Amino acid sequence: MKNVYTAVIKQDGKWWIGWIEEVPGVNCQEASR
């Protein structure tokens, strides 16, 4: 079985928000430098 994930990354103002579509509730956000 292959583990294939879809990473979604978007910028919201100064912040970058990223998450994995196949894993509910897992995300991260970080201020841009």
C-alpha distance matrix in Angstrom:
0.0 3.8 6.6 9.3 12.6 16.0 18.9 22.3 25.4 29.0 32.4 34.8 38.2 38.0 34.6 31.1 28.6 24.9 22.0 18.3 18.1 14.9 16.5 19.9 22.8 21.5 23.8 26.3 29.6 32.0 35.4 35.7 37.9
3.8 0.0 3.8 6.0 9.6 12.9 15.7 19.2 22.2 25.8 29.2 31.8 35.1 34.8 31.6 28.0 25.7 21.9 19.3 15.7 15.8 13.2 15.0 18.6 21.3 19.7 21.5 23.8 26.9 29.1 32.4 32.4 34.6
6.6 3.8 0.0 3.8 6.5 10.2 12.6 16.2 19.1 22.7 26.1 28.5 31.8 31.5 28.2 24.6 22.2 18.5 15.8 12.2 12.8 10.2 11.6 15.3 17.8 16.0 17.8 20.1 23.2 25.5 28.9 29.1 31.4
9.3 6.0 3.8 0.0 3.8 7.0 9.8 13.2 16.3 19.8 23.3 25.9 29.2 29.1 25.9 22.3 20.0 16.3 13.8 10.3 10.5 8.8 11.0 14.6 17.3 15.4 16.6 18.8 21.6 23.9 27.0 27.1 29.5
12.6 9.6 6.5 3.8 0.0 3.8 6.3 9.7 12.8 16.3 19.8 22.3 25.6 25.6 22.4 18.8 16.3 12.6 10.1 6.5 7.1 6.2 8.4 11.8 14.2 12.2 13.1 15.3 18.1 20.5 23.6 23.9 26.5
16.0 12.9 10.2 7.0 3.8 0.0 3.8 6.4 9.9 13.1 16.8 19.2 22.6 23.0 19.9 16.3 13.9 10.5 8.4 5.6 5.6 6.8 9.3 11.9 14.0 12.3 12.2 14.3 16.5 18.9 21.7 21.7 24.6
18.9 15.7 12.6 9.8 6.3 3.8 0.0 3.8 6.5 10.1 13.5 16.1 19.4 19.4 16.3 12.7 10.5 7.0 5.8 4.6 6.5 8.7 9.9 12.0 13.2 10.8 9.8 11.1 13.0 15.2 18.0 18.0 20.9
22.3 19.2 16.2 13.2 9.7 6.4 3.8 0.0 3.8 6.7 10.4 12.8 16.2 16.8 13.8 10.4 8.1 5.4 5.4 6.1 7.0 10.4 11.4 12.4 13.2 11.4 9.5 10.6 11.6 13.9 16.2 16.3 19.5
25.4 22.2 19.1 16.3 12.8 9.9 6.5 3.8 0.0 3.8 7.0 9.9 13.0 13.2 10.5 6.9 5.7 4.2 6.7 8.9 10.5 13.8 14.2 14.9 14.8 12.7 9.8 9.5 9.4 11.0 12.9 12.6 15.9
29.0 25.8 22.7 19.8 16.3 13.1 10.1 6.7 3.8 0.0 3.8 6.6 9.7 10.7 8.5 5.7 5.4 6.4 9.2 11.9 13.0 16.6 16.9 16.9 16.5 14.9 11.7 11.0 9.7 11.0 11.9 11.6 15.1
32.4 29.2 26.1 23.3 19.8 16.8 13.5 10.4 7.0 3.8 0.0 3.8 6.1 7.1 5.7 4.4 6.1 8.7 12.0 15.2 16.5 20.1 20.0 19.7 18.7 17.1 13.6 12.0 9.5 9.8 9.5 9.0 12.5
34.8 31.8 28.5 25.9 22.3 19.2 16.1 12.8 9.9 6.6 3.8 0.0 3.8 6.1 5.2 6.1 7.1 10.5 13.5 16.9 17.9 21.5 21.1 20.1 18.7 17.7 14.2 12.7 9.8 10.3 9.6 10.1 13.7
38.2 35.1 31.8 29.2 25.6 22.6 19.4 16.2 13.0 9.7 6.1 3.8 0.0 3.8 5.5 7.9 10.1 13.6 16.9 20.4 21.6 25.2 24.6 23.7 22.0 20.9 17.3 15.2 11.8 11.2 9.2 9.2 12.2
38.0 34.8 31.5 29.1 25.6 23.0 19.4 16.8 13.2 10.7 7.1 6.1 3.8 0.0 3.8 6.9 9.9 13.4 16.9 20.5 22.3 25.7 24.8 24.1 22.2 20.6 16.8 14.1 10.4 8.7 5.9 5.8 8.6
34.6 31.6 28.2 25.9 22.4 19.9 16.3 13.8 10.5 8.5 5.7 5.2 5.5 3.8 0.0 3.8 6.4 9.9 13.3 17.0 18.9 22.2 21.1 20.5 18.4 16.8 13.0 10.3 6.7 5.7 4.5 5.8 9.4
31.1 28.0 24.6 22.3 18.8 16.3 12.7 10.4 6.9 5.7 4.4 6.1 7.9 6.9 3.8 0.0 3.8 6.6 10.3 13.7 15.9 19.1 18.3 18.2 16.7 14.6 10.8 8.4 5.6 5.5 6.2 6.6 10.3
28.6 25.7 22.2 20.0 16.3 13.9 10.5 8.1 5.7 5.4 6.1 7.1 10.1 9.9 6.4 3.8 0.0 3.8 7.0 10.7 12.6 15.8 14.9 14.5 13.0 11.2 7.5 6.0 4.4 6.8 8.9 10.1 13.8
24.9 21.9 18.5 16.3 12.6 10.5 7.0 5.4 4.2 6.4 8.7 10.5 13.6 13.4 9.9 6.6 3.8 0.0 3.8 7.1 9.6 12.6 11.9 12.2 11.4 9.0 5.8 5.4 6.2 8.8 11.6 12.5 15.8
22.0 19.3 15.8 13.8 10.1 8.4 5.8 5.4 6.7 9.2 12.0 13.5 16.9 16.9 13.3 10.3 7.0 3.8 0.0 3.8 6.3 9.0 8.1 8.7 8.5 6.2 4.2 6.4 8.7 11.8 15.0 16.2 19.4
18.3 15.7 12.2 10.3 6.5 5.6 4.6 6.1 8.9 11.9 15.2 16.9 20.4 20.5 17.0 13.7 10.7 7.1 3.8 0.0 3.8 5.6 5.6 7.5 8.8 6.8 6.9 9.5 12.3 15.3 18.5 19.4 22.5
18.1 15.8 12.8 10.5 7.1 5.6 6.5 7.0 10.5 13.0 16.5 17.9 21.6 22.3 18.9 15.9 12.6 9.6 6.3 3.8 0.0 3.8 5.6 6.8 9.3 8.7 9.3 12.4 14.9 18.1 21.1 22.0 25.3
14.9 13.2 10.2 8.8 6.2 6.8 8.7 10.4 13.8 16.6 20.1 21.5 25.2 25.7 22.2 19.1 15.8 12.6 9.0 5.6 3.8 0.0 3.8 6.3 9.6 9.3 11.1 14.5 17.5 20.7 23.9 25.0 28.1
16.5 15.0 11.6 11.0 8.4 9.3 9.9 11.4 14.2 16.9 20.0 21.1 24.6 24.8 21.1 18.3 14.9 11.9 8.1 5.6 5.6 3.8 0.0 3.8 6.5 6.0 8.8 12.3 15.6 19.0 22.4 24.0 27.0
19.9 18.6 15.3 14.6 11.8 11.9 12.0 12.4 14.9 16.9 19.7 20.1 23.7 24.1 20.5 18.2 14.5 12.2 8.7 7.5 6.8 6.3 3.8 0.0 3.8 5.7 8.4 12.2 15.2 18.8 22.2 24.1 27.3
22.8 21.3 17.8 17.3 14.2 14.0 13.2 13.2 14.8 16.5 18.7 18.7 22.0 22.2 18.4 16.7 13.0 11.4 8.5 8.8 9.3 9.6 6.5 3.8 0.0 3.8 6.4 9.9 12.8 16.4 19.8 22.1 25.3
21.5 19.7 16.0 15.4 12.2 12.3 10.8 11.4 12.7 14.9 17.1 17.7 20.9 20.6 16.8 14.6 11.2 9.0 6.2 6.8 8.7 9.3 6.0 5.7 3.8 0.0 3.8 7.1 10.6 14.0 17.6 19.7 22.7
23.8 21.5 17.8 16.6 13.1 12.2 9.8 9.5 9.8 11.7 13.6 14.2 17.3 16.8 13.0 10.8 7.5 5.8 4.2 6.9 9.3 11.1 8.8 8.4 6.4 3.8 0.0 3.8 7.0 10.5 14.0 16.0 19.1
26.3 23.8 20.1 18.8 15.3 14.3 11.1 10.6 9.5 11.0 12.0 12.7 15.2 14.1 10.3 8.4 6.0 5.4 6.4 9.5 12.4 14.5 12.3 12.2 9.9 7.1 3.8 0.0 3.8 6.9 10.5 12.7 15.6
29.6 26.9 23.2 21.6 18.1 16.5 13.0 11.6 9.4 9.7 9.5 9.8 11.8 10.4 6.7 5.6 4.4 6.2 8.7 12.3 14.9 17.5 15.6 15.2 12.8 10.6 7.0 3.8 0.0 3.8 7.0 9.5 12.6
32.0 29.1 25.5 23.9 20.5 18.9 15.2 13.9 11.0 11.0 9.8 10.3 11.2 8.7 5.7 5.5 6.8 8.8 11.8 15.3 18.1 20.7 19.0 18.8 16.4 14.0 10.5 6.9 3.8 0.0 3.8 6.3 9.1
35.4 32.4 28.9 27.0 23.6 21.7 18.0 16.2 12.9 11.9 9.5 9.6 9.2 5.9 4.5 6.2 8.9 11.6 15.0 18.5 21.1 23.9 22.4 22.2 19.8 17.6 14.0 10.5 7.0 3.8 0.0 3.8 6.5
35.7 32.4 29.1 27.1 23.9 21.7 18.0 16.3 12.6 11.6 9.0 10.1 9.2 5.8 5.8 6.6 10.1 12.5 16.2 19.4 22.0 25.0 24.0 24.1 22.1 19.7 16.0 12.7 9.5 6.3 3.8 0.0 3.8
37.9 34.6 31.4 29.5 26.5 24.6 20.9 19.5 15.9 15.1 12.5 13.7 12.2 8.6 9.4 10.3 13.8 15.8 19.4 22.5 25.3 28.1 27.0 27.3 25.3 22.7 19.1 15.6 12.6 9.1 6.5 3.8 0.0
